[in-house]
Amino acid sequence: MWEGRRILVGVTGGIAAYKAAELIRAIRRRGADVKVVMTEAATKFVSPLTFETLSGNEVSWKLFPERKWDVGHVRLAEWAEVLVVAPATANFLGKAAGGVADDLLTTVVLAARCPVVVAPAMDAFMWANPVVQENVRKLKDLGYKFVGPEEGELASGLTGKGRLADLGRILDAIGEALEDVRLLAGRKVLVTAGRTEEDIDPVRLITNRSTGKMGYALAEAARTMGAEVVLISGPTDLEVPWGVRVVRVRSAEEMRDAVLENFGWCDVLAMAAAVADFRPARVSPKKIKKEEGLVLKFERTPDILAEVAKEKGKRFVLGFAVETEDEVEGGKRKLREKNLDLIVVNNPTVEGAGFGWDTNVATLIDRNGRVEELPRMSKRELARRIWRKVAELL
């Protein structure tokens, strides 16, 4: 089932550490290669020899192993297709959320470019602590996949939410992550992101509120899922995702030129950029003095998405639409008019949606007329949901 796949299991220092033994056995039964990274505290609960015997590989837990030169955290992070931390203690969650890397496991997590599955286990009162919940929220927003915890009897003798998730649920999450890793393998994906800026004079311009977060999340997720990605980006303060080639543009005309230049290369176009609909009909070569007054006449910018979709051939074209009323009907109309395969519609007046937020609330409408309304989620998670839908339609 998972023949030849590479799964790295992180084990932290909680009483549920013994359950990781059965998880490792179950992963190996499915044909995957397993390596284990433990924290120092985890070795107090289960011997590394146990996991070495079950995994068939050397177990790592020392950040500075004696008489051995090896950048272990980088080597392990590069090796893994999926990293699963089970059990994950409150201490681990706090370190991961804060970017602390003071042991081998946390350094591996920071260096990892693969999906990370987290299965927390701790006392119910610890799980309910607002600090822990804030760390969980932050990690989810960063793209970490959480499984559990579940309700049940705890090591303290109390009953509550804190038990390690059932083995089957953890295996399902790993399986989903493994599918995602290769979901777009071999595909060439072109993503546009960010806003455009249209000059009025050498000092002034018009633009919009787009930050580029959705487009950058799409580019990052596509790369994580195995695609070769080119990102055409308007002005933004965001860091370019690792492994993604970027083409920087500023105006709608520059965006159009870059899309046309790269469209022949791609299999999939995701047009997430907020391209200006209008620009000044005339750009002043010098600063307009306030004494002169300012009256602007606008002209339409080119409709890049409609232009390329007309000649898309077998390429898959994904568009975005911002609607403040009748979102579904407006989305369906744009899907038909622009010859799209999928459109993502969002309403920026909804709490947690639209420009500037790390979250979004979206509706997916595909070429077959199917409508899927999604709840509020991080833009990273939404990006993964969008690519799964694209893969289903390809």
C-alpha positions in Angstrom: 0.0 0.0 0.0 2.8 2.4 1.0 5.6 0.4 -0.6 8.8 2.5 -0.6 7.4 5.6 1.0 9.4 7.3 3.6 7.8 8.2 6.9 9.6 9.9 9.9 8.0 9.4 13.3 8.7 11.9 16.1 8.1 10.7 19.6 8.0 13.1 22.6 8.1 12.5 26.3 4.6 11.6 27.3 3.1 8.4 28.7 1.5 7.7 25.3 5.0 7.2 23.9 4.6 3.4 24.2 1.7 3.6 21.7 4.2 4.8 19.0 5.6 1.3 19.0 2.3 0.0 17.5 2.1 2.9 15.1 5.6 2.1 13.7 4.7 -1.6 13.3 1.5 -0.6 11.4 3.4 1.7 9.1 5.9 -1.0 8.3 3.2 -3.5 7.6 2.0 -1.2 4.9 5.4 -1.4 3.2 6.8 2.0 4.2 10.3 2.7 5.4 10.3 4.2 8.9 12.8 6.2 10.8 12.3 7.5 14.4 13.4 10.7 16.1 12.9 10.9 19.9 13.2 13.6 22.4 15.5 13.1 25.4 12.3 12.9 27.6 10.8 10.2 25.3 13.8 7.9 26.0 12.7 7.8 29.7 9.5 6.2 28.7 10.6 3.8 25.9 14.1 2.6 25.0 15.5 3.7 21.6 16.3 0.0 21.2 12.6 -0.8 21.0 12.0 1.6 18.2 15.2 0.5 16.4 14.0 -3.1 16.5 10.5 -2.3 15.2 11.6 0.2 12.5 14.7 -1.6 11.3 16.6 1.7 11.4 18.8 3.6 13.7 16.9 5.8 16.1 18.1 9.4 16.5 17.6 11.6 19.6 20.9 13.4 20.3 21.4 16.8 18.7 25.2 16.5 19.2 26.0 12.7 18.9 29.4 11.7 20.2 32.2 11.0 17.7 29.9 11.6 14.7 29.8 14.5 12.3 26.4 14.7 10.7 23.9 17.5 10.1 21.2 15.1 11.3 18.3 17.4 11.3 18.8 18.4 7.7 19.4 14.8 6.6 16.3 13.5 8.3 14.1 16.4 7.1 15.2 15.9 3.5 14.7 12.1 3.7 11.1 12.2 5.0 8.0 12.4 2.7 5.8 12.8 5.8 6.7 13.6 9.4 4.3 12.4 12.1 4.7 13.4 15.7 2.9 11.0 18.0 2.5 11.6 20.8 3.0 15.4 20.7 3.2 16.9 24.2 2.2 20.4 25.2 5.9 21.2 25.5 6.5 20.2 21.9 3.5 22.2 20.6 4.8 25.3 22.4 8.3 24.9 20.9 7.1 24.2 17.4 4.7 27.2 17.5 7.4 29.5 18.8 10.1 28.3 16.4 12.3 26.9 19.3 14.8 24.3 18.1 16.7 23.1 21.2 16.6 19.3 20.5 16.9 17.1 17.5 13.1 16.7 16.9 12.3 20.4 17.0 15.2 21.2 14.6 14.0 18.5 12.2 10.5 20.0 12.3 11.8 23.5 11.5 13.9 22.1 8.6 11.1 19.9 7.2 9.6 20.7 3.8 7.2 17.8 3.9 3.7 17.6 5.4 3.7 17.4 9.3 1.0 15.3 11.1 0.6 16.0 14.8 -1.2 13.7 17.2 -1.3 15.5 20.6 -1.6 13.6 23.9 -1.7 15.2 27.4 -3.9 15.8 30.4 -7.3 17.3 29.7 -6.6 20.5 31.7 -3.4 21.0 29.8 -5.1 20.5 26.4 -7.8 23.0 27.4 -5.3 25.7 28.5 -5.6 28.8 26.3 -1.9 28.9 25.7 -1.9 25.4 24.3 -5.0 26.2 22.2 -3.3 29.3 20.8 -0.3 27.2 19.9 -2.5 24.7 18.1 -4.3 27.4 16.2 -1.0 28.9 15.1 0.4 25.5 13.9 -2.9 24.8 12.1 -2.6 28.1 10.3 1.0 27.2 9.3 -0.3 24.0 7.7 0.2 21.3 10.4 -2.4 18.6 10.2 -3.8 17.7 13.7 -5.3 14.3 14.6 -7.1 14.2 18.0 -6.8 14.2 20.9 -9.8 12.1 21.8 -12.0 11.8 24.9 -11.3 9.0 27.3 -9.5 7.8 30.4 -6.2 9.6 31.0 -3.0 8.5 32.8 -4.0 10.8 35.7 -7.1 8.6 36.2 -9.3 11.4 35.1 -11.6 11.3 32.1 -11.5 14.0 29.4 -10.1 15.2 26.1 -6.4 14.4 25.9 -6.0 10.7 24.8 -3.8 10.0 21.8 -6.0 9.6 18.7 -6.9 6.0 17.7 -4.2 4.3 15.6 -6.5 4.1 12.6 -7.1 7.8 12.6 -3.4 8.6 12.7 -2.8 6.1 9.8 -5.6 7.7 7.8 -4.0 11.2 8.3 -0.6 9.8 7.2 -2.2 8.2 4.2 -3.8 11.5 3.2 -0.5 13.3 3.6 1.3 10.7 1.4 -1.4 11.2 -1.3 -0.9 15.0 -1.2 2.8 14.7 -1.6 2.4 13.2 -5.0 -0.9 14.7 -6.0 0.5 17.0 -8.6 3.7 15.1 -9.4 4.8 15.8 -12.9 2.5 18.8 -13.3 3.7 22.3 -14.3 1.7 24.9 -12.4 1.5 28.6 -13.0 0.2 30.8 -10.2 -0.4 34.5 -10.1 -0.6 36.4 -6.9 -0.7 39.8 -5.3 -2.1 43.1 -6.4 -1.2 45.3 -9.4 -0.3 49.0 -9.3 -1.3 51.5 -11.9 0.5 54.8 -12.1 -1.2 58.2 -12.0 2.1 60.2 -12.1 5.6 59.4 -10.8 4.4 59.8 -7.2 0.9 58.5 -7.1 -0.8 55.3 -8.1 -4.0 53.3 -7.6 -4.1 49.7 -6.3 -6.2 47.4 -4.2 -6.0 45.7 -0.8 -4.7 42.3 -1.9 -1.7 41.0 0.1 -1.0 38.0 -2.1 -1.4 35.5 0.8 -3.9 33.2 -1.1 -1.7 33.0 -4.2 1.4 32.4 -2.3 -0.3 29.7 -0.3 -1.4 28.0 -3.6 2.2 28.2 -4.9 3.6 26.7 -1.7 1.0 23.9 -1.6 1.4 23.0 -5.2 5.2 22.7 -4.7 4.6 20.5 -1.6 2.3 18.3 -3.7 5.0 17.6 -6.2 4.4 20.2 -8.9 7.0 22.4 -10.6 5.7 25.9 -9.9 6.2 29.3 -11.4 4.8 32.2 -9.4 4.0 35.5 -11.1 3.8 38.0 -8.3 2.6 41.6 -8.1 3.9 43.8 -5.2 3.8 42.0 -1.8 5.8 41.8 1.4 5.6 37.9 1.4 8.6 35.6 1.2 8.7 33.4 -1.9 8.0 29.8 -1.0 10.9 27.4 -1.1 11.4 25.7 -4.4 9.2 28.1 -6.3 10.5 30.2 -9.2 9.2 33.8 -9.1 8.5 36.3 -11.8 8.0 39.8 -10.4 5.6 42.3 -12.1 4.0 45.5 -11.1 1.2 46.6 -13.5 -1.7 44.7 -15.1 0.1 45.0 -18.4 3.2 43.4 -17.0 1.1 40.7 -15.4 -0.5 40.0 -18.8 2.9 39.8 -20.6 4.3 37.4 -17.9 1.2 35.1 -18.0 1.2 35.0 -21.8 5.0 34.2 -21.8 4.6 31.3 -19.4 1.1 30.0 -20.3 2.4 27.7 -23.0 4.7 26.0 -20.4 2.1 25.1 -17.8 -0.5 22.4 -17.4 -2.5 24.3 -14.8 -3.0 28.1 -14.4 -4.3 29.4 -11.0 -5.1 33.0 -11.5 -5.2 34.3 -7.9 -3.8 37.7 -8.5 -6.0 40.8 -7.8 -5.5 42.5 -11.1 -6.7 46.1 -11.4 -9.8 46.4 -13.5 -9.1 50.0 -14.4 -6.1 52.2 -14.9 -5.7 55.9 -15.6 -6.1 56.6 -19.3 -3.2 59.0 -19.2 -0.1 58.9 -16.9 1.4 62.2 -16.2 5.2 62.3 -16.8 5.6 64.7 -13.9 4.0 65.1 -10.4 0.6 66.7 -10.6 0.6 69.8 -8.4 -2.3 70.0 -6.0 -3.1 73.5 -7.2 -3.9 72.0 -10.6 -6.6 69.7 -9.1 -6.9 66.1 -10.1 -9.5 64.6 -12.4 -8.9 61.1 -13.6 -10.3 59.3 -16.6 -10.0 55.6 -16.4 -9.8 52.8 -19.1 -10.2 49.1 -18.7 -7.2 46.9 -18.2 -6.9 43.7 -20.2 -8.9 40.7 -18.9 -6.0 38.3 -18.6 -8.0 35.3 -17.5 -10.6 35.5 -20.2 -7.9 36.1 -22.9 -5.8 33.0 -22.0 -8.8 30.7 -21.2 -10.1 31.2 -24.8 -7.0 29.4 -26.0 -6.4 27.0 -23.1 -6.6 23.8 -25.1 -6.1 20.9 -22.6 -4.8 23.2 -19.9 -6.7 23.5 -16.6 -7.6 27.0 -15.8 -8.6 28.1 -12.2 -10.0 31.5 -11.5 -10.9 33.5 -8.4 -13.9 35.9 -8.0 -14.7 38.4 -5.3 -18.4 38.9 -4.9 -20.2 40.9 -2.2 -23.7 39.5 -3.1 -25.2 36.5 -4.9 -21.8 34.8 -4.7 -22.8 31.5 -6.3 -24.7 33.0 -9.2 -21.9 35.5 -9.9 -19.3 32.7 -9.7 -21.3 30.5 -12.1 -21.6 33.3 -14.6 -17.9 34.1 -14.5 -17.1 30.4 -14.8 -19.2 30.2 -18.1 -18.1 33.5 -19.5 -14.4 33.0 -19.0 -14.3 29.3 -20.0 -12.9 28.1 -16.6 -12.6 24.7 -15.1 -13.0 25.8 -11.5 -13.7 29.1 -9.8 -13.1 30.0 -6.2 -15.5 32.7 -4.9 -15.2 34.6 -1.7 -17.0 37.5 -0.1 -14.6 40.0 1.6 -17.4 41.4 3.8 -17.6 38.1 5.6 -15.6 37.9 8.9 -12.3 36.0 8.3 -12.5 36.2 4.5 -10.8 38.3 1.8 -7.8 40.6 1.8 -5.3 40.7 4.6 -6.7 37.8 6.6 -4.7 34.6 7.2 -8.0 32.8 6.8 -10.7 32.6 4.1 -14.2 31.5 3.5 -14.7 30.2 0.0 -17.1 28.5 -2.4 -15.8 26.2 -5.1 -17.7 25.9 -8.3 -16.5 23.4 -11.0 -17.2 23.1 -14.7 -19.8 20.4 -14.0 -21.8 22.9 -12.0 -21.0 21.3 -8.6 -20.9 23.8 -5.7 -18.9 23.2 -2.5 -19.2 25.7 0.2 -16.2 25.6 2.6 -16.1 26.9 6.2 -13.6 29.4 7.5 -10.1 27.9 7.4 -6.5 29.0 7.0 -5.5 30.0 3.5 -2.9 27.3 3.5 -5.6 24.7 4.2 -7.8 26.2 1.6 -5.0 26.0 -0.9 -4.7 22.2 -0.2 -8.4 21.8 -0.6 -8.4 23.6 -3.9 -5.5 21.5 -5.3 -7.3 18.3 -4.2 -10.3 19.5 -6.2 -8.1 20.3 -9.2 -6.5 16.9 -9.1 -10.0 15.3 -9.0 -10.9 17.2 -12.2 -7.7 16.8 -14.1 
